Amino acid sequence: MIGVFGSAFNPPTLGHKNAIQQAAKQCQKILLVPSASHAFGKNMLPFELRFNMLVRFISDIQSEVGCPIEVSSIEQEMITDGFNPVYTFDVFERLEQKLKTDKLAFILGPDNADTVTWAKFYKNQEIDQRWNKIICQESVQVRSTLIREYIRSGCTDQTLLELTTPSVVSVIRADDLYK
């Protein structure tokens, strides 16, 4: 089974890493799918910056995960094809076509798996019927919002390293992101 983990990844965190590690126990491979046009209207850094951070993030964590991880630009491709916003249901249909498999699992954190939030997902019942879900527990409570707040308050690199990986910290500092 291929696990599909969609998120803004704005930036990727140790919370994301923990969810990936949990899901890896059930997957042969995991695709990280950064949002290109978020269905719930989140304000995000440009796609290319977040994609680059994810590539670096994967290089930091791959050895600690039990299956291969790749970053996918499927949502950006779908924007080019006229999808806006991009919905999870449409991503899964496109991935089925592209990967020639229906053995996909939607990796969710407890926030999106919550029944109230899940009810807001476009075609959530069809997703439930067609694809597996892997619901991860939030055992590492680090959110991207926290990292952005810490950066705006002038935190040290050491503080950031408690929240994300070294390569992500390097990208954030080199490009002076989230100020």
SULQUIMO-V989447 format. One record per helix or strand. SS is the DSSP state (@ for helix, = for strand). FROM is the first residue (numbers start at 1). LEN is the number of residues. Records with the same first field share a line. If there is no record, write none. Layout:
SS: FROM-LEN, FROM-LEN
This chain:
=: 2-6, 29-6, 68-5, 104-5, 132-4
@: 14-11, 47-18, 74-7, 88-12, 110-4, 115-4, 124-7, 144-9, 157-4, 166-9
